[in-house]
């Protein structure tokens, strides 16, 4: 058993708070900046956006009812579908990261928050490149072998 003084030490978690939207966005942008330059260049002018939760129409578009079940979403026209061609009047391709859903996942699993954010970001960028969820699961499984 430790000394009484050791038991009175405050945990570093005592004052910890979840990152707000601005800090969450900084973490996501830092994760993007850490990707290989060739990969970032292929992303073009993709926007990275952060919100607490997906809006109802975004949830409906992917058949999800519980906003805690959607951590990210690619919005736009993927490169494989002609998204690299510029057309006036078209919204830019976007990756949405949903803070509360990601924080909920982070609390449930033993993974660093920055790693979870980076994983969701890369997954959604995969959709920008035209990859399906099955494609990405196969790539991840091959990388784990």
HELIX and SHEET records of a PDB file:
HELIX    1   1 UNK A    4  UNK A    8  1                                   5    
HELIX    2   2 UNK A   21  UNK A   33  1                                  13    
HELIX    3   3 UNK A   37  UNK A   42  1                                   6    
HELIX    4   4 UNK A   56  UNK A   61  1                                   6    
HELIX    5   5 UNK A   67  UNK A   69  5                                   3    
HELIX    6   6 UNK A   79  UNK A   81  5                                   3    
HELIX    7   7 UNK A   99  UNK A  108  1                                  10    
HELIX    8   8 UNK A  113  UNK A  128  1                                  16    
HELIX    9   9 UNK A  133  UNK A  144  1                                  12    
SHEET    1   A 3 UNK A  47  UNK A  51  0                                        
SHEET    2   A 3 UNK A  94  UNK A  98  1                                        
SHEET    3   A 3 UNK A  72  UNK A  75 -1                                        
END                                                                             
